[in-house]
């Protein structure tokens, strides 16, 4: 064998030599810093103008959509829907922009329209029943 091809092969020494291992070098773990938040812990959140009105609009819109299912309480749906629309418009005027405002406005409009239709339908049905009952002959 050629010594140039295998440099560790010594013809003079035919004994087996164990490979020399070194302990692996580990890198130090990276130091992570906590993210910097806008608000320090324990501080009240920043007030967004109109956010309270948007929340109230959403609550009124949900109430309007719930109450129109119960027929007679459709009048409450009308009132809650109108209040929700007014609150949403005022929140928009104060500069609040967000999904909560849009959801409150849409639910209030749906509750007002459907509540008005159900209220008128209930009034017509009750009036029809009253007319039909008054035209019946009375037997004593």
C-alpha positions, 0 to 999 in steps of 0.5 A: 500500500501507498503511504500517500494514499493512506496517510495514517497507515504507517508501515513501521508500526503495524499496531492498531491505533484507536481513533482520538475523539474530542468532546463536542463543542456546544454553542451557548443557547441564544438569550431571548428577550421578552417582547415589549408590550404597549401597555405595562402590566396592571395599567388600564387599556387605552380608551378607543372612542366609540367602542362602548357605543359599538358594544351597546349597538351589538347587544341591541342588535342581538336582542332585536334579532332574538325578540322578533321570534316571539310575535308579541315581543316584536315591538321590543325588537323594533325598539332595540333595533332602532336604539342599536342603529342610533348607537352604531351611527354615533360610534361611527361618528366618534371614529370607531372602526371595526367588526363589532360596529359593523355587526351591531349595525347589521343585526340592528337593521335586520332586527328592526326590519323583521321585527316591524314585519312581524309586529304588523303581521301580529297586529293584522292577525289579532285585528282579523280575529277581533273582526271575525269574532264580532261578526258572529251572532250572539246566542244567549 
